[in-house]
Amino acid sequence: MIANRKTKLTDEDIYGLFVPSENDGFVEKNFCPKYFTIEMAQFLDTELANARKMSSPKKELLELCIYKQIMQTRQFGGFGHCGDTKMITAGKEIELLESASSSRGSKIKAILSHPLPQLLKIKDQINNAINGNAERNEFYQMDCFDFLEMLKHENRKADVAYFDSPYKDSLVYSSHYKVLDSVLEGKLNIEIEDRAFNKSDALESFEKLFASAEFIPKWVVSLGFNPKAESGIKGEELLAVIQKFRPAKLYYLDHIWAINNITCKGKNGDENATGKKQDENVEYLIVTE
């Protein structure tokens, strides 16, 4: 998406995902029926096998389509909730749909439906985002400390750095998306070390990060915390770390959570006790001067 300037997917590329193709049944063997129904797992195994036969960048674009297809079926954007798949496997689709909210219902319908119409819509969304800007665009998937050291070593210039780390004491992304990583990579037991900003010494990691980024003149830092649980890093705490390096200002955001596992409404319109309330989530930006 970033490096690619002009190659777009066609309807025929999407149709090609469903051509019968020999595969090892990796998804069906390892993630069915807990995370995927048998039908969906078989579709995914075939789609991935066909996508991997393509050359770059269409291979990566088709894999992006499949990633988005999977996420459109996942409640709360992760893999912790498996109840819907279990009920569908047990033949309780009607009961499930009757009790589901509209948001949850749309994901259930995506599980139950043939994925072709869904993938064609995703293809259009991806194509609309591909626009040449007459510039060379690059994407790096690296440890942030290694990336900054690489830029310094190569004497690369940057105008602005935007830092948006995981929140301290929040979910660990490598665990939250481990199933997805395994499906896309086609192998189990993938380990990603991404806990530097989740642990108790997160402020020390931030100080190390900013020390590595001193050659970049402007920083924008996005973070949040839960004032009720005293989890995360308060804006004033992180501001104090940044001000060791340069002047900066703290801005609290008028932010409203949109996903229904954060702000939940009960049947009577009241906040659902199992969901997080809006005032438990504070978002802020720190911008250097």
N, C-alpha and C positions, 0 to 999 in steps of 0.2 A: 504493500500500500504506500509506503514512504518512498522507497527507491524506484518503484515502477512508475513511469510517467505516462504510458500510453496503452499498454496491453490491457484489454478488457475481456471479460468472460462472455460467451455466447450461450444461447439456449441449448445449442448442441453440446457444449461442454458440460452443462448440467445433466442433460439426458444421458451423456456418456458415463456418468457416475453409477447408473443403474444397469449397465451392461453386465450380464453374468460373468463373474471373474473368479478364478481360483484364489482362495485366500486361506489363512490359517485359523479363521474363526476366533481371533484373539478377544474381541469384545464379548462375543457370546460365551466363550469359555470362562472368562474371568469376572465379568461384571453383570451377568444375567442370572437370576431375575432381580437382584437387589437394586441395581441402578437403572437398568433398561429392560424393557419387555423383550421377549425373544424376537419379535418382528423387528423392533427398532435396532436391536443388536445386530441382526443379520443385515439390515440395510446399511448400518455403519461399517461393518466389515467389508461389504462390497464397495461402498462409496470410497473408503480409504484406500482400498487396493487399487481402484481405478485412478484416484487422484495421484497416487504415488508413481504411476506410470507416465504422468505428464512431465514435460520439461518446465523449467523455471521461466517466467514467474507464474504460469498458470497452475502449476502444482501447488504453490503456496496460496494462491487465490482460492483454489478449490478447497484446500484444507481450512482456510478461513471460513468459507461457506459452511463446512461441516461443523467447525467449532461453534459458529453462531446457531446452526440448527440444533446442536446439543443444548446450548444454553437457553434457547427458547422453550425447552421442555423442563428446565430445572427450577423448582420452587426456591425462591430467595437467592437465585443465582449461584447455588452451590450444590453440594452432594450430601449434606447432612440429613435432608428430608427424603425418605425413601417410601413413605406410606402410600403415595399415589400409585407407584409401580406395583407394589404388593397387592393393592386392591384391584388394579386392572388385571393382573395375573390371575387373581381369584375370581374374575368374571363379575366384578362389582362396579362396572363403569357407570351405570345409571345412578346408582346410589352415591357414588363419588361426585358426579357432576351436579346432582341435586343439592348437595351440601356445600359445594365449593363457591367461593367468591368469584367475581367476574375475572379478576386477575389470575387466580389459581385455575379457574375453569379454562382459560385460554391456553395455559400450559398443558393441561390434561388433554385437551382436544388436539394439541400438537403431537402428543405422544400417540394418540389413537389414529391420527390421519396419515395418509401416505405423504412422505416428505417432499415429493416433487414440487407441488405448488409453493410450499414454504421456501424451498431452495431457490426457486425462480425469483421470488421476491427479494431474498437475501442477495442474489446475484445482482439485481438492479441497484440495490442500496450500495453494494461495493463498487459497482461501475460508476455510480454517481460521485463517488469520492475520489476517483482517479482523474487527476487533472495535472497536466504538465505545467510547471511554473517557470520553465527555462532555467532552473537551477539544479544543481546536483544535490539530491536529498539522500541522507544516509541514516541507517538505523543500526544501533548496537545493542545487543543483549548481553550485558556484562555486569559484573559486580561494580557498584558505583565507585568504590575506592580505586579499583583497577582502571576503570574508565577515565577517571580524572588524572591518574598518574600517566596514562597513555597520552592524553591530550597535552599534558605538560612536557612529556618526553619528546613528542613530535612538534612542539612549539606551535600547537594549534590555537587559534584565537576564538573566543566566544564573547558575545555581548551580554547575554542573560542566561542564568541557570535557574530552572524551575525545579524545586525539590518537593516531592510529594511522597513521603515515606509511609509505610504502614504505621498505624497508631500503636503506641506502647500499650501493652496489655490487651491488645485486640487479637482477632483471629490471625493465625499464621497462614499466609496465602498458599505456601507450598503444601500444607495439610488440607486446606479448604478445597484446592483444585487438583489434588493428587490423582484422582480418578481421571480427570480431563487430561492431565499431562501424560498419564499412562496410555490412554486411548490414542492420543495424537502421536505419541512416540512409538507405540506398539510394543512396549515392554513394561514390566512391573518393577516395583522397588526403586522408583526414581527418587533420589534425594537431592533437595535444593537447600542450600544454606541461606536462609533469608530472615534470620532472627535478630540481626544486629540492632534494629530499631524497635523490637518488641520487648526486649528484656529490661531488667531493672536498671541496667547501666546505659539506657538509651541516650541519655544526655551526653555521656562520654562519646558515644558513636557520632552524635551530631557535631560535637566539637572537633572530632577527627575529620568529619566530612567537610566542615567549613574551612579547616586548616588546609585541606587538599584543594579547595576551590578558591583560594585567595586570588588566583590569577584571573578570575572571571569578575568583571567590574560590578555586575548587578545580580542580586539574588532575589528570588521570590520563593517563599517557603509556605507550604500549605499543610495544616495539621488540625487536629481536634482532640477533645477530651470529654470525659463524662464527669461533670461536677458532682453528681449525686454519689457516684461510686469512688470518687477520687482516683480514677484510672486515667491513663494517658498523661500527656505533658501539658501543663497550663501555658497559656500564651506568654505570660510574664516570665516563666522559667526559660522558655526557649529564646525569648527576646534577649534575656540577660546573656545567654551563651553567644548569640549572634553579635551583640554589642561589644564583645571582647575583640572582635575583628573589624567592625565598622558600624557607623550609625545606622539605625533602622527604626521603622515604625510598625506598630501592631494594629491590625484592623480585624475586628470581630464581624462575622458575616451574618446577615439575616438569611439563614439557611433553613429550608424545609425539606425533611426527608420525604422522598417519594415512594420508597419501596415499603410494602405492607408488613414486613417483619420488623420495621423500625417503629412506625406509627400505626398502631392497629386500632381498629374500631370494633367494639362489641355490637351485639344485636340491637342494643338500645342507643347506639351512637356514642357510648362511653369508651374511654381508652381500655383496650384489652390488657389485662394484667400480665399476660405472657409476652407482650410486645414492649419495646422500649418507647418511653415517652419522649416527646420532642425536646423537653427541657433537660433531658439526659444526654443531649448531643450538642456540643458547642464546636463550631468551626471557625477557624481564623486564618488570616494571612499575615506574614511578616515580610515587609519589602524594605530592602536596604536603600539608603539614600546616595 
